[in-house]
Amino acid sequence: MELIDIVQGINGILWSYVLIFLLCGTGIYFTFRLKFVQLRKFGDACRHAFGGITLFGEKAGKEGMSSFQSLATAIAAQVGTGNLAGAATAIASGGPGAIFWMWISAFFGMSTIFAEAVLAQIYKERDVDGQVVGGPAYYISKGFGSKGLAAFFSIAIIIALGFIGNMVQSNSISDAFQTAFNMPSLYVGIGLALLAGLIFFGGISRIASFTEKVVPLMALLYIIGGVIVLVMNIEMLIPAFKMIFVGAFNPRAATGGLIGATVKEAMRYGVARGLFSNEAGMGSTPHAHAVAKVDHPAEQGLMAIIGVFIDTFIVLNITAFVILVTGTLDGQTTGIALTQNAFTNAFGGFGNTFVAICLFFFAFSTVIGWYFFGEANIRYLFGLKGLTPYRILVMIFIVLGSTLKVNLVWELADTFNGLMVIPNLIAVLGLAKVVSKALNEYEYDKQGYLKPKESEA
């Protein structure tokens, strides 16, 4: 039995039974407990997010980042290969119906990510260097009261995102550049590692400066390109919606048997790729939201909701509908190659180049975001002495990822993502009372907010 068979077996249990219920269940629970905060406060969330857009905000430092810089850093991590290669993989493996389950998981995930961001704000602290830090490890240990679970989470996220996850990003970039420009994968990986290293060693100020400029521009570029394709194939838009809704409950009927997926596979790949894309419940983006400079924790929770909305309901949908309206689905092609084929059908030879350029910015910005999340946990576990070895190791994994087989890398990413979800959601559910209290105080008594004591958690 090969390694990929073992990993797929683990993922089959983890994602088909454990996490699909845990993630969706948590999202449903918080949606009702917080009285559909993702709908009630969506207008406020938009005003917070889009009212503070600037490409040249104040310089981030030990005090943290601006609220928009934190959101940009979170979106940098969220909008990556999951929006291009991941969406294509979900459709190729689970049929068009997988997109429906992505929508469902994202809608409920908005309430989960609100809770994560609020807790990250409440339990943030300063490290020995005086820098503001926070994230699940901090609210698991300080709020939930379990240092063991906190350490497990920290180790899992360092492996899942800092190492394995960034291998996925460099793998997708190298594949795309090899297809579009015939560039050797190893050379692409080395170039990526060197570019990333320049930002890693610049600290929080360089990371914030990079994300606030690149994220809005890269998202706008891809959205414009995708909308052009949809307009060119406008007559196929309604049939594409039909394929998604029919495929959610009868995958074979949606594609005429082209893809022999079952409803369980549509759900599994939809939720798994949805999580990998928007990261709601994963415990990753709270690291960015923790360092935001805001007046009240709930404000950053609202910003987090917008992150999921942009990632799934805008950017990921662009990829899904481009694939479906261009008739690219053939039952054999998957990953970034499927996305490239879809844009090539619309743009001709420029399609490959367009996707390669977009993927570079999407995936590279995710490398920066995921590095930052891992760094917060390196600081938690090892202090400042662990930063330089971590930075060097991440650069090495970026190079290694560019040369590996895509299927194994994606499966390993699913495994480690799943492992970090469990301790995070245990703590988030255990601290639900704290989240509810913060939201209530924000809504009814904004000036009377008091940081909860550990005994109240």
Secondary structure by P-SEA (a helix, b strand, c coil): ccaaaaaaaaaaaaccccaaaaaaaaaaaaaaaaccccccaaaaaaaaaaaaccccccccccccccaaaaaaaaaaaacccccaaaaaaaaaacccaaaaaaaaaaaaaaaaaaaaaaaaaacccccccccccccaaaaaacccccaaaaaaaaaaaaaacccaaaaaaaaaaaaaaaaaccccaaaaaaaaaaaaaaaaaacaaaaaaaaaccaaaaaaaaaaaaaaaaaaaccaaaaaaaaaaaaaccccccccccccccaaaaaaaaaaaaaaacccccccaaaaaaacccccaaaaaaaaaaaaaaacccaaaaaaaaaaaacccccccccaaaaaaaaaaacccaaaaaaaaaaaaaaaaaaaaaaaaaaaaaaacccccaaaaaaaaaaaaaaaaacccaaaaaaaaaaaaaaaaaaaaaaaaaaaaaaaaaaaaaacccccccccccccc
